[in-house]
């Protein structure tokens, strides 16, 4: 009888431990989440938005344990220009093969590979970013609160075969050179 009570107690403890460390997936609310981008050139910069198609954050208890996201590349939108100021031309060029080639590559993906705790609610993420069918590693910090998360990423576009206007690949561009990096500010709601 004593042995049976010990086994039952061990089982209760084991099940409690399993449920406390069980992973949960939280679906990102794509309608409420925002991705803002900034691309810089020698004579200024342009900014805009791009939409998430879907995404999930995975937690072990309250700790971030994973994540995966799909971005709708066809939604690239320049917000610092208005119609008639070159907005349509820039949006079209960003969607063309010179840049993101969205007809052949309508989505980009980000998959978390490993996560380290940096500070309270702040994690350093190593992930795989796929743009134009090319996957490269990227590292960034993400801050997670109750129902939202924020991250800033700097992406070297040339790693994804986006070389248009890059001073790293073309000489004599002068003030027409475009920075190899573009920045993303991501605000997720879940």
N, C-alpha and C positions, 0 to 999 in steps of 0.2 A: 504494500500500500504506500509506504514511504517512497519507494522507487517510482511509483506511478505519479505521485505528486511532484516529484523532482522533474520527471519528463514533461508533465503538463506545464510546470512553471518555465522550463527551458523553451518549450514551444511558444508560450505566450510572449516571452522576451524576444525570441527570434522573429516572430510575426510582427511585433511592435517595431523592431529595428528595421525590418524590411519595409513596412509602410512609411516609416519616418524618412527613409532614404529613397523611396520610389520616385522615379522621374515623372514629371508632369510637363506637358507641352501646352504652351499658351499661344493661341493663334493671334497674329497681329491684325489689328483693325486697319486694313489698307486705306479705307476712306478717311480715317482720322490721322493717319501717319503721313509724314512729309519727308521728302528728300530734296534738298536744295543743292545746286551745284554752282561752282564758280570756275570759269576758265580765264586765264590771264594771258595777255599778249604785251608786247613792248609798249604799246600806246594806250593801254587800258585793260579792261576786262569785260566779260559778259557773265550774266547770272541767269539762273532759271530753276526749273523744277523737273522732276521725273517721278513717275508713279511706281509704287510697289504693286506687283500683281498678286503676290501671296508671301506669307512669311510666318515662321514659328520661332519662339524662344523656348528652350528646354531648361527646366530647373530640377535640381536635386534639393528638395526642401525649398529653402529661400535662396540658394546659391545658383547662379547661372551655370549651366552645364553644356549648353549647345545652342545652335540656331541654324536656320537655313532660310534663304530669301530668294525670290525671283522678282526681277525688276522688268517692267514693261518698257523696253527701249523705244518703242514707237511713240511713247508719250513725252519724249524730250520737248521741252517748252522753254523758250527764252522769255524771261520776264522783265529784263531791263530795256527792251525795245518794244515799241508799239507798232501796230499794223502801219505800213507805209514808211517805216523808219529802217527797213531792212530785216525785220523780224522773220518774215516768211522765208527770205533768202538764207538767213543764218540757220533757222530751224531745219530747212531742207538740206543744207550742207552738212549739218551735224548728223542727220539721218542717212546721208549718202555714204558710198563706199570709202571716200576719203577719210571719214571719221568712223562712225559706229556701224555702218552697213546694216541698218535695221531690217531691210527687206529679207536678207538672208539670215540675219541674227536678231529676231524680234525680242529676245529676252537676254538678260545677263543674270548670273547667279552668284550668291555668296554663301559658302558653307563653312561653318565654324569647325576647326580641326582640334584646337586645344585652347584652354582658358585658364588663366592664372589670376589669382586675387591680387590686386594692386593696392587697394585701400577699401574702406567700408563702402559697399555698393559700387565699386569701380573695379573692372576686370580688364586685363590685357588679353585680347583675342588674336590667335593665329588662325587665319582662314584661307580658303581657296576662293579667289575671285575669277569668274569666267566672263570674258567679254569677247565678242566676235569668235567664239569657239576656242579661245586660248585661255588656259587656266594657269594662273600664277599665284604664289603665296602673297599675303598681305597681313600686316600687323597693325592693330589699332586698339584704342581704349574705348570701353563702353561703360556708361553709368546707368545702373538699373535702379529704379524706384518702384513703388507699389504696382502701378499699372502703366508705366512708361519707361522708355530707355532712350538715351541720346549717345551719339557717336560722331566723331569727326574723322574722316579718312582723306588721305592724300594719295591719289592714284597716278602712277606714271603711265600715261597713255601709250607710250612707245613700246612698252612690254606687250601690248595687245595689237601690235601692228597698225597703230594710228600715228603715222609719222608726218602728216600734212603740216607744213609750216614749222617743223621742228628744227631748231638751230643745231641740234645734235646730229642731224642727218643731212641738212642742206646748208650750203654756204651762201653768203650774199643776201640773206633775207632782210638784213637791216631791221627797220622798225616794223616789219611785217612778221617777225618771228613770234611764234606762239609757244608759251611755256609747255614743257613736257608733262607737267603735273596739273591735274585738275583736282579741286577740293569738293568733298561732299559733306554736308551736315545732315545727319539723319535723326529724326524724331519719331520714335515708334510709340504707338498706343496699343495696348492689349488688355 
